[in-house]
Every structure is written in C-alpha cells, then in structure tokens.
Amino acid sequence: MNIRMIRLLGAQVHEMTASDIVNVISESVRDRAKHIVANHNLHSIFLCQGDPVMRRFYQRSSVCFIDGMPLVILGRLQDPGISCAHRNTSLDWMKLLLPLAAQNKWRIFYLGSTHENVERGANFLRRLYPGLILETHHGYLGGTHSEMSEIALTRIRQHETQILFVGMGMPVQEHWIEANLERIDSHAIVTMGAYMDYIAGSVPTPPRFLGRWGLEGIYRLVTEPRRLGRRYLVEPLKLFKLWFLGKLQEF
C-alpha cells in the first residue's frame, strides 16, 4: 500500500480517496492479509489524548483515512494537494465497495447498532445489492470479553468472514477490536461508527453534497444536538488548547 501519510495534531493519517479505501479493503481480501482500516476526526484524536487503548489501536492500524473537514483544512496547511476528496465517510465509500463485494461473493459481517437496526439495514443492503453475502450481530455486547462478545466472535468465525465491519461508535468499537484482534481471522477489519443506523433510517442522513462543502458536521449538530453538542463544540476547544500548550500525545 503506497499511500502518503502525514501527521495532524499528533496523529498519523493517510491521504486516501474513496477509491483508495476500497482498494485497500479489496487487496486485503485478495491477499488474505489482515489489515485494520481506521479513520480519524477531531473526536478520535481528542479521545486518544487520555486513552492508551485508543492510541494502541491506531498504532496497529494499517491505514487511517480522514473523516472530518477540520482535518482536511489543517492538512492543506501542510500539503496543498489535500482536498475534499480526501475526506470520506462510510456513507460515501461503501457505495463503491458493496457492489464489488456482491460481485466477488466476499463474505461480510457487520457487528454493531441495535438488533432491530442492524437487521433492517442489512435487509435493505441485500435488496440493493443482490448476491451480497452479509451476516450481522448487534453491538450491545456488554464488554470486550463478555459472554455476548464471545457469541459474536464465534459467529464471525463460523461465517468465515473476510470483511468485518465494526460499528459501535468511538471508543467502544476500537476497544473491542484491540482486545480481540488476535482472535479475529478476517482480512479487513473496518471501523464504521453509526453507518447501519443511517442505513436503517434511525439517524437522519446528511445530504451528501454537504460533505463536499464542509457543512455535514453542522447538519449533524442541528439534528442531534444532545448527543453531539459536546463532541462538536467543547472537545475541539480542549484539543486545540493541548496543541497550543504543546501537550498533545503523539501516536
């Protein structure tokens, strides 16, 4: 994987387009090589400041694409070649990956969301992409080593999963992967956030053109102020204070 890496606010990120993300996942499956595909935004970098498990997770990731316009803007100060095309969410690149997965009969497992949402979303995706081999399990596991977590791991192995999507939100999804990585035989392991909640329709989906204009975060804040208010309004201030004082953790 010959992808340019830069460091932003102490974190390593890769300059990846949607096609680059799909290519990394595709190569993982074809080469039978285990790769963690992660993403960074201001929230994840903030969480890493006080969470060594999160830092270890990102250190073990093969690539980490940008998911947040503030990082694109900061990145352009270092490399004018960075553009909106290097900011991606699962709602964007999954549209490229899933038809390819259906065509190649890749075996996918989605771990995350509620039982109702993950099933509703999976059924929608199966109808949208005929031939898609997709199994699911909800993400309410009760801990990284709980009985429910063991059940999910067993189902992932039994499905002979090639691409594992983990969508339990930060930092739960990263903690679960970090704790269980050695027991996961999947080739591509990808963090997904609330992707299936969007697909299921339980969370308002931002119009895709807003992402190109850098306004998707405002849409999400307006539609989910209680959940996202601290993340979008308070955490960035604390993060930039650490940067100004020279106290940012590097990882």
C-alpha positions in Angstrom: 0.0 0.0 0.0 1.8 3.1 -1.3 -0.3 5.8 0.3 1.1 9.1 1.5 1.0 9.6 5.3 1.0 12.9 7.2 0.8 13.8 10.8 -2.0 16.1 12.1 -2.4 17.1 15.7 -0.1 14.3 16.7 -1.9 11.6 14.8 -0.9 9.7 11.6 -3.5 10.0 8.8 -3.3 8.8 5.2 -4.3 10.8 2.1 -7.0 8.5 0.8 -9.9 9.0 -1.6 -12.9 6.7 -1.5 -11.4 4.6 -4.2 -8.2 4.2 -2.2 -10.2 2.9 0.8 -12.0 0.4 -1.4 -8.7 -0.7 -2.9 -7.1 -1.3 0.5 -10.0 -3.5 1.6 -10.1 -5.3 -1.7 -6.4 -6.0 -1.6 -6.7 -7.3 2.0 -9.3 -9.9 0.8 -7.4 -10.9 -2.3 -4.1 -11.2 -0.5 -5.6 -12.8 2.6 -3.7 -10.3 4.7 -5.1 -8.8 7.9 -5.5 -5.0 7.8 -7.2 -2.6 10.1 -8.8 0.3 8.2 -9.5 3.1 10.7 -10.5 6.8 10.4 -9.6 10.0 12.2 -11.5 13.1 13.1 -11.2 15.7 15.9 -13.2 13.4 18.2 -11.0 10.4 17.8 -7.8 12.5 18.3 -9.3 14.0 21.4 -10.2 10.6 22.8 -6.7 9.3 22.2 -5.2 12.0 24.5 -6.5 10.2 27.6 -7.0 6.7 26.3 -3.9 4.4 25.8 -6.1 1.7 24.3 -7.2 4.0 21.6 -3.6 5.0 20.9 -2.6 1.4 20.6 -5.5 0.7 18.3 -4.4 3.4 15.9 -0.7 2.4 16.1 -1.8 -1.1 14.9 -4.0 0.2 12.1 -2.7 -0.3 8.6 -4.2 2.9 7.2 -6.3 5.7 8.7 -8.3 7.9 6.4 -9.6 11.4 7.2 -13.3 11.7 8.3 -13.8 15.3 9.1 -13.3 18.6 7.3 -11.3 20.3 10.1 -8.6 17.8 9.5 -8.7 18.4 5.7 -8.3 22.1 6.4 -5.4 21.5 8.7 -3.9 19.1 6.2 -3.9 21.7 3.5 -1.6 23.8 5.5 1.0 21.0 5.2 0.1 19.7 1.7 -1.9 21.9 -0.7 -2.7 18.6 -2.6 -5.2 17.6 0.1 -8.8 18.3 -0.9 -12.4 17.4 0.0 -11.8 14.2 -1.9 -9.6 13.1 1.0 -12.4 13.4 3.5 -14.6 10.3 3.5 -17.3 8.7 5.5 -18.7 5.2 5.2 -21.8 6.6 3.6 -19.6 7.6 0.6 -17.1 4.7 0.0 -19.5 1.9 0.9 -21.3 2.7 -2.3 -18.2 1.7 -4.2 -17.3 -1.4 -2.1 -20.7 -3.2 -1.7 -21.4 -3.8 -5.4 -17.8 -5.1 -5.7 -18.3 -7.4 -2.7 -21.6 -8.7 -4.1 -19.9 -9.4 -7.5 -17.0 -11.2 -5.9 -19.0 -13.1 -3.3 -16.9 -11.7 -0.5 -18.2 -12.7 3.0 -19.1 -9.7 5.1 -20.1 -9.5 8.8 -21.4 -6.3 10.4 -21.1 -6.0 14.2 -22.9 -3.0 15.7 -26.0 -1.0 16.2 -29.2 -2.4 17.8 -30.6 -5.8 16.7 -33.5 -4.1 15.0 -31.5 -1.5 13.2 -28.7 -3.9 12.0 -31.3 -6.3 10.6 -33.3 -3.6 8.9 -30.2 -2.1 7.4 -28.8 -5.4 6.3 -32.0 -6.4 4.6 -32.0 -3.1 2.8 -28.4 -3.6 1.6 -29.2 -7.2 0.5 -32.1 -5.9 -1.7 -30.0 -3.1 -3.0 -27.0 -5.4 -3.9 -28.3 -8.8 -5.0 -25.9 -11.6 -4.1 -24.4 -9.7 -1.1 -23.2 -12.2 1.5 -23.8 -10.3 4.7 -24.4 -11.5 8.3 -24.9 -9.3 11.3 -24.9 -9.2 15.1 -25.9 -6.3 17.3 -23.2 -4.2 19.1 -24.6 -4.2 22.6 -22.1 -6.8 23.9 -21.7 -5.7 27.5 -17.9 -5.5 27.4 -14.9 -6.6 25.3 -14.8 -10.1 26.9 -18.4 -10.7 27.8 -20.5 -13.8 27.0 -22.2 -11.8 24.2 -18.9 -10.8 22.8 -17.9 -14.5 22.7 -21.1 -15.3 20.8 -20.3 -12.6 18.3 -16.7 -13.8 17.8 -18.0 -17.3 17.2 -20.5 -16.2 14.6 -17.8 -14.1 12.9 -15.6 -17.2 12.6 -18.4 -19.5 11.6 -19.3 -17.1 8.8 -15.7 -17.3 7.5 -15.8 -13.5 7.4 -13.4 -11.8 5.0 -14.5 -8.2 5.7 -15.5 -7.4 9.3 -17.3 -4.1 9.9 -17.5 -2.9 13.5 -19.9 -0.1 14.1 -20.3 0.6 17.8 -19.2 4.2 18.0 -15.9 5.6 19.4 -14.2 4.4 21.5 -16.2 1.2 22.0 -15.5 -0.2 18.6 -11.8 0.5 18.8 -11.6 -1.0 22.3 -13.3 -4.2 21.1 -11.1 -4.7 18.1 -7.9 -4.0 20.1 -9.0 -6.5 22.8 -10.0 -9.3 20.3 -7.7 -8.7 17.3 -5.7 -11.9 17.7 -8.9 -13.9 17.7 -10.3 -12.4 14.5 -9.4 -14.2 11.3 -11.0 -11.7 9.0 -8.8 -10.0 6.4 -10.2 -6.4 6.5 -11.3 -5.0 9.9 -13.0 -1.7 9.4 -14.5 0.8 12.0 -17.9 2.1 10.9 -19.5 4.3 13.5 -23.2 4.7 13.0 -23.3 3.5 9.4 -26.0 1.0 9.9 -28.2 3.4 11.9 -28.1 5.7 8.9 -29.0 2.9 6.5 -31.8 1.7 8.8 -33.2 5.3 8.9 -33.0 5.7 12.7 -30.5 8.6 12.4 -31.0 11.4 9.9 -28.7 11.0 6.9 -26.8 14.2 6.0 -27.3 15.1 2.3 -24.1 14.1 0.6 -23.4 17.5 -1.0 -23.0 19.0 2.5 -19.9 16.9 3.0 -18.3 18.4 -0.1 -19.0 21.9 1.2 -17.7 21.0 4.7 -21.2 21.5 6.3 -22.1 17.9 7.2 -21.0 18.5 10.8 -23.4 21.4 11.2 -26.2 19.3 9.9 -25.5 16.5 12.4 -25.2 19.0 15.3 -28.6 20.6 14.4 -30.3 17.2 14.1 -28.6 15.6 17.1 -27.6 18.4 19.5 -27.9 16.4 22.7 -25.6 13.6 21.5 -23.1 15.7 19.5 -23.1 19.1 21.3 -20.0 18.3 23.5 -18.2 16.5 20.7 -18.5 19.3 18.2 -18.4 22.4 20.4 -16.3 21.5 23.5 -13.8 18.8 22.5 -12.2 20.8 19.7 -11.5 23.7 22.1 -9.8 21.4 24.6 -7.9 19.7 21.8 -6.5 22.9 20.4 -5.7 24.1 23.9 -3.5 21.0 24.3 -1.9 21.7 21.0 -1.2 25.4 21.9 0.4 24.3 25.2 2.5 21.6 23.4 0.8 18.8 25.4 -0.6 16.7 22.6 0.1 13.0 22.7 1.7 11.7 19.5 0.7 8.2 18.3 
